[in-house]
Amino acid sequence: MSYDVWATIASFLPSKALQGLYSVNQALFNLSMDERYRKLDLSTPDDESTRIFLQRLRDDQFRIRRVRQLILSIRAFGFFPGLDTFDWRNGLSKNGLDAVYYNLSQKQKKKPKKKAGKVTEAESSLIMLQETLNVIRTIPELQRCVIQGAFPAPGHGSSYGIAFPLALAAWSASKSTLRSLELEVPVEVLSDILPAGLSFDGLEHFGINLNITYRSTDAMEMLLSTMVPFVGQHQSTIRSFALRTGEHLHLTPFFKSLPSIPLLRDLEIEQGYVSTLQTNTIGLHDFLTRHAEQLKNLTLLFYGLGLHLVRDKLMEDWPQHPCLHVSYPTLNKLTFGLHNFPQGFGEKIQKSLDDFWTPKLRHLKLAMKLEVDQVDIVFANIPKDVELVSLSLAVEALNPGLFDTVSTRLPRLVDLEVEVTSGKLTGSETTTQGHSSDNDGSESESEERVATISTSEIESGRRQFSTDMKSRNYAHWRLRHLTLSLLSLPIAITEGSLDLGVIKPAIALAVPSLQILQFRYKGTVLKNRFVSYNFSLQEN
């Protein structure tokens, strides 16, 4: 078979399985090596496995040319011993990247008067940093880079920033190859990570997680002087842009200063929200309006901040925000979420979505916890020409009423994913006090209540759920794929609670068109891994 056929087969295999097939034939050997050396992860640089990986890449073109992704944790390098007083800027200006930390050619000179192995902690750290930098500089096909690392706590990681030259080395190696860049760093270090004039020939995705370490920082000045020019350098190539922050920033000047991005198709915005008076979204409205006709995928997430401090705790004027009133004629996928917002926000969520409905919208994710009756309100006025194919939402406890609501409001839905945050399934008569978001201490109360759930309570709820589902028949519903993510606290996950024998037939009989039913669990008993149960229901 041709290499393309083997590559197609390999694309369906899990990473570990593919890595184990290196001895089958030459095609799978190359695919296996590509997968094994695809990612250079420097999030734990002092780990023995990381050092071995770097050693294998050093001076080995066969391996290093397969590296496509780099993950660099600036914070992790800040804990290296003996580097508190090292001035990397001075080393960079004097020696460039060739010897910013250490002159390795000098290390190799013979010094008979000096006993072998007698190097200080600081010298050992600098040698390791220089060797790591040299490896990064020789990666010929680096396509994705993630730079991460918040400031460490006071008194820890005093050499934070020592790894900045490693990022500069990545930029020098990937000017013509980098396609995706993700930054998860404090706003205070943006100018060090994105120096003036930095550009890549084909950058398609740029994402940044903004956080502020010091309250005295002028974040807007940093954004206007660093991010705006960087985006401007790549406005002709960027297709995907993400700005995420849980801070309360006045982002209007930033959004108005951003240039138009003609190829932008995927946009993600996450920002903090205080109140209608204190949070201005006019700038975001301006940026959305300029790109509305070209966007295919849009994510808008807002995080309520200081709800107990503001006068308008109910946020009555929320639906009037300008950023919610933009029409998107070609939008295909929408992710919308309101976190830590007041209780009973269902009607306001409905009004928030009014201008997002478009005949081309096919996929919707509501990234917030809802009550079943709120789900009914949200979709009460959905236009008839909107045919959603997939829907993802979250509820605290699942009962058959959710299927009643979704099947009635969205009869043409094909794919449904429900995240059950407590892991509980209940009968339709059981009610839970959920919210569109948690606030005023309700989150801790909810966690305390869930933590006391016993296995018998879980099984009792599932029996009630199954009994109520048996009386239902959704023959008119087109649903083909159903995923239930039962994410619960560890105490709610036991080996005995994994018995799904009662639930599977109840759902299968109620939804005759269903082809795939999938369950996912997560908990300490399962070692924090998702375990999926897939059942083909076409034949039985």
C-alpha positions, 0 to 999 in steps of 0.5 A: 500500500502507498504511504498515504493509505498507511497515513490514513490508517494511522490517523485513527490510532491512539498516539501510544498505539501508533508509537508502538508500530514502528517495527511493522514496515517503513511507512509505519516506522516513519509515522511512529517516529513522527508521533513520538517526536512531534512535541517537545514539552519543556513544562517540566525541564528538570524532569529526567524524561525531559532531559533524555528527550533533549539528549536524543534531539541534540545533533540528531537531524533524523529526530529533530526534524520531526518536532512540530510543537514546542511547549515552553514553561517560563515559570518552570525554569525560574526555579533553577538554582544559583541564577538569581543574579544572572543578567540574561539581557547583558548576555544576549547583547554581548554574545547573542543567542550563541552564548547567551547563557554559556560558551559551550566551546569554552566548556570543551577546552581541556583544563588539566589543572581543574578536576573534572566534574567540579562545576557550581550549581549555577554553571550547571544550570547555565550549561543546561539552558544553553544546550536546550536553547541550541536544540530549539534553534535547530528545529527546522519544522516548528509549526506550533508554539505555546509559551506559558508561566505565571509569576511565581509566588513571592520568595519562589522562582526568583530567576523568573524570566531566565528562559526568555531567550529560549522563546527568542530562539524559537522565533529565530528557528520558526520565522518561515514555519510557525503557524500557531502561537499561544501565549499564557503569560503575565501582561507585564512580560509581553514586550520580552516575549513579543519584541518589536518587529517580530513577524512570521511568514505564515502565522494563522492562529494567535491566542493569548491568555492575559493576566495581571500580576501587579495592580499598578500595571498599565495593562492597556499600555502594554496591549497597545504597544505590543499586541496591536503592532504584532497583530498588525504585522500578521493581519494578512495571514491570521485566520484564528484569533483568541483573547482570554482574560478573567480580568476586568479590563477596559478593552474598548481602546484595544479592540478599536485599535486592532486592524481589520483581519481579512482572513479571520474565520475563528474568533474567541473572546473571554473577558471579565464583567462587572456591570453594565456601567463598569464594563464597556463592550462598545469596542468589542462590538466595533471589532465584531461588526467589522468581521461579522460577515466572514466569521464561521466560528465564534466563542464569547464567554463572560465571567461575572466579577464582584457580583456582591459589590455592585449595585445592580446584582441582577444585571437587568441591563445585560441584554442591552450590551452592544456586543450582543447585537451583531448579525452574523450571516455566515456563522456556523458554530457558536460557543456562548457562556455566562459564568458566575452570573445571577440566578434565574438568568434564562430569559436574559440568555434567550435575549442575548442569543436573539441576534446570533440566530442565523440559517447557517448556524449548525453547532451551539455550545452553551458553556454554563450550567443551566436548569432544565426549565432555563433550557426551555426558555433559551430555545423558546423563540428559536427561528424555524429556519435555524436547524441546529445539528449539534448542541452541547450544554451543562446541567447539575443533575439530569432528568428526562425533562431535558430530553422532553425539552430538547426534542420538542424545541430542536427536533432535527438535532443530530448530536447532543452532549450533556455535561452533568456536573454533579454526576447525578441522574434523577427522575422527572419529579426531582427538582434541583436548585441549579443556576446559570452560574454559581455565586455568593457561596453557592458553589461551595455549598453545592460541592459540599452537598455533592460530596455527601452523595453515596453510591446508593443515592446514585443508583436510586436516582438512576433507577428513577431516571430509567423508570421515567424514560421507559414511558417516553418515546421520541420517535420524531427526534432525529438524534443519532449521537448522545454523550453524557459526561457524568463529571462528579466529585471523587466520592461519587465515583466508585467501581460499583457506580459504573454499572450502566445496565439500567440506563442504556436500554431505557435511553435506547428504547426512548430514542429509536433513532439513536446510533451511538450512546457514550458515557464519560466519567472522571474521578480519582478512582479512575485516575483522572482519566475519561473512560468512554463507553460506546454502544452501537444501537443500530442492530439492537 
